[in-house]
Structure formats: structure tokens, C-alpha cells
Amino acid sequence: MIRTILSNLWLNYQYIFRQKQVAVSVTKRNIILFGVPNYPNLGDQAILVAEKKFIEKNFPDANLIMISETDTASCLWQIKSAITSDDLIMYQGGGNTGSLYPLSERNRRFLIRKMNNQRIIIFPQSIFFEDNLVGRYEQCLSSKVYKQNSKLTLAVRENYSLTRAKIIFPTTKCILVPDIVFSLMGTLSNQPVHKLPQKALLVLRDDEESCLTAPFKSELTAMLGKRFSTISTTDTMAQNVDVINDVNRMSLLNEKWAEFSEADLVVTDRLHGMLFAILTERPCLVFANNNHKIESTISTWLQDTERIKLVNTRSMQAIEKVIDDLKWQSKDDLRELEQKYVPLKKVIQG
């Protein structure tokens, strides 16, 4: 509660006393995208790239304005005084609607509260409020704030979050669409998978969302080392980079996608580790993390995919069997997912 109060005081201080100028068009429809990440999570950066391409492809006449998450409050006064009812506010998608990443949720609540008469659309999100005192408190606050804007649309990216959204935000319009990174499929140039797999790429979390223990990771690496000539490790967090912006964003993503493209098998417990494997057409073993988003994404959109396999066991023998059953040369056709974005296009059109 104290953190929330202090955060609101700081946001209001920025809103009133640290205002930044924003160039709002008076001749074009403005689409203002808030919550733009400048931190080194390449999954979130890929979301931003996909959102930008989605808007530019489907709404080429709009004037797109991107506001970083840290500038939410300081840019809001100028935007609020300049935009019209024809303009649209959008918010970055991802997996931060909930209590795991409270700063993101507080910024989003501040925006919704200040712009309670403006149309707002939140790009596809996963919802996860922890089942503890903090989680229930944050959920109560979000439920009350989201209710204040009758023109708010919340896009969710898998079925579990849709079910939770209908309970937590009963008066808010919710639509189900895939994670926006799926819309980048077919845009990368990829290498073929070797008929005799040679290289495995480990993309495993080491944060609070991980469910895998250090001994299990060691055992997993040893098992893979017997089957593959090369074992590499990486992460979807950019290394040795503090800030990501328009200057370095694409080069960092292209480097990461090239790293994935060189692997014959990706092993990950990151949602966007799995999505990067899909973008680069790599076979992928996926372990669940400490919330629902990976399992629910697979059950919602990828049930029939031969090249993506969810692993629910800690038995090395069973995991080896999953590897043996992978369709290494499979050409899963996921292009039908493009049609799943139609509800998002329609709600943006208004």
C-alpha cells in the first residue's frame, strides 16, 4: 500500500511538474502507443516491433506516436490537452497485467484513470495476479480503475487470461488474439534444420518466473550434451545493454534471431524463447514457468503444432523420448493465426 501511494505521488508529480512536449498531428488520426519498453528484454522489444508493423500495415494513414513506459505521466498532460475523440490511445502488450511487475501495472492504471473518457486499447496481454495479499490488493485496485473507463478494450493473448479478465474486469470489453509477435511469422530469413541435429540452444530463465532448479538444469545440459555436438546458452534478455531504443533495437533483435536460426533445437522456459523458435522455424522443447502463460498459449493456439512440444516431466528418459518424437523437418503452417487478429483490427477501426 505504501509503495502504491508513493508511486502515485511520483506519477502525479511527473504529470504536473515534469511535462514533456509531444508532437500531436492536427491533420491525421493519432494512434498514441504508451508503455514502450526501453529495458533490455528482447521479448518485449519484439512485441513493440510487431505492434509498430501491425499499425503501419493496417492503418498506414495514422500518425503513430510512441511513448516510453517511463514517460507515461510526463507526456500525458500534453497528449490529453491535444488529442480529439477520433484519436486512439493504445498500450504495450506483454505479460505484465498483474502483480508480478507492479510498476508497469501502476503506469497503466494511471493512464486509464487520467484518460477515463478516451478510447484505450491494450495490446495482447497475459493476466496474473498472485494468490497472496499483495496480489489481491493489486487486483482490487486494477479492477476499480479499469471499470472507470467504459471505452477501454483489453486484448488478452490466451484462454486462461480471457477467463480471468471476465472475472476481474467484468465491465471491460475483452478480446482474445494471439501474442502480437506471432504476426511477425514469415518475415525472417531462416536456415534449414539439419537432418541430423547437431546444435541445441538453451534459453532458460534465472528469475522469479523460473520453475527449474539448478540441479535439473545441469542434468538437462548433460543429457543434451550426449545427443548434440554443440550446446549453447543464451537468453531473451540483452546482455551488457542498459537501454534499448530506436537506434539499437533491430540490430539486437536480428542478432538474437540469427542465434536462434543457427540451432537445430531450442530448449526454453520463456514464452518469447518459444516464439523466437517459431519465428526462426526451429523445433522447440518448452518447460512451463511459474504462471500459466506458456501452457495456456500452447493450448490456445499451438495444440496441433508438431515442432513445439510442452514438457511436463523432470525425467530425462521421458524428455529424450519427446526429443525423439519431434518432427524436425515439419513445416507447421501457422499462417491461419493471421485471421485471429481480425477482432483487434476491428476494435482499432472503431
Phi, psi and omega in degrees: 000318179296316179299319180296317179297313180296320179297317179295322177298317181293319179295318178293325176298314178298318183299322185266317192252350181235046185292139177246147180281141178229132182276097179265130182287142176256356182247340180244160172289129179268133167245112184257115182261110178268166174081016181299125184281139172241011180264165193275037174267108186289338173296314178293326177293322177294323175301314180299314179301316180294320178298315181298315179293323179298315180293315182295325181286316187268339181224063187295340181272354182281152173265107183272125177243128182247127182243124180294153181303321182288347179255010184309304185288320186289337178265349191289322182299311181299316181292317181299325182278346187250332187281162179245178180291342177281341181281163185227135173257133177234161180228143182309138175277184179141212181233037186243016170278106184149204187254354180291326181234075190296330180297319178295317181293324179292320176298318180294317178297319180299315179299313182297321181292317182286334183245049189285354176249005183254145176293127180230135175235127177262122177302162189311125183234157164257146183247127178208102171259125182297149180272066176211184185299316180296314181298318180291325178294312180297321179297319178298316179297314182296319180301317180292319183288315182299327181294338184288341182247107181285351180256016180273135172239128179250115174271133177242153192253005174198166191294323180301315180293328177296316178298315180295320181299320181293333178276313186282323183237066189295336182262358182267136176291126180238138177232148180257118175219156180294160169312134187297340179295334175304330183291351177273357181301137180087000182261353182254152174264118189243155175273149176289151175284137179295142178297325173251097187306135185241328189234128175251140180243119178267126179231081189244141182288155170226032182241195187290348179272352184284142174250357186265131180277161178299315177300321179295317179300319179296317179295320179297315180298318179296318179296315180295326180298336178278342185254337184237145181287335182226131174241122178240154176237145177206186179209162174270008169265127179292134182269142176060029178229125181269322185229133174247132182217192182297338183285317188246357187301306186290324179295320178293318179293317180297322176297317181292317179296324176297322178297317177295318185296338180277348183273152173264340177212133174253132176239119189211158168236022176252135178303313182279348165296316176296316182292325176294324175297321177294316180299323182264007176059044178259141168298147189214130168263131185236126172259143178289154173258200188274006172228190192272348201296325179288308182299319182288325177297317180294314182291332181280318190239341193235023185300326185261011182279124185278341187261356178242121182233124176279131182253119180248019182236159174248009179277122180298323179297318179292322179295320177298324177296321177298317179299317180298328184272354180296144176268092188296323184259014183297141174246071180302128180264102180255015184293339179295342177296338178303325180290341182286350178271358182303316178301325178291318177300317183295319183288330175290321178298328176088000000 
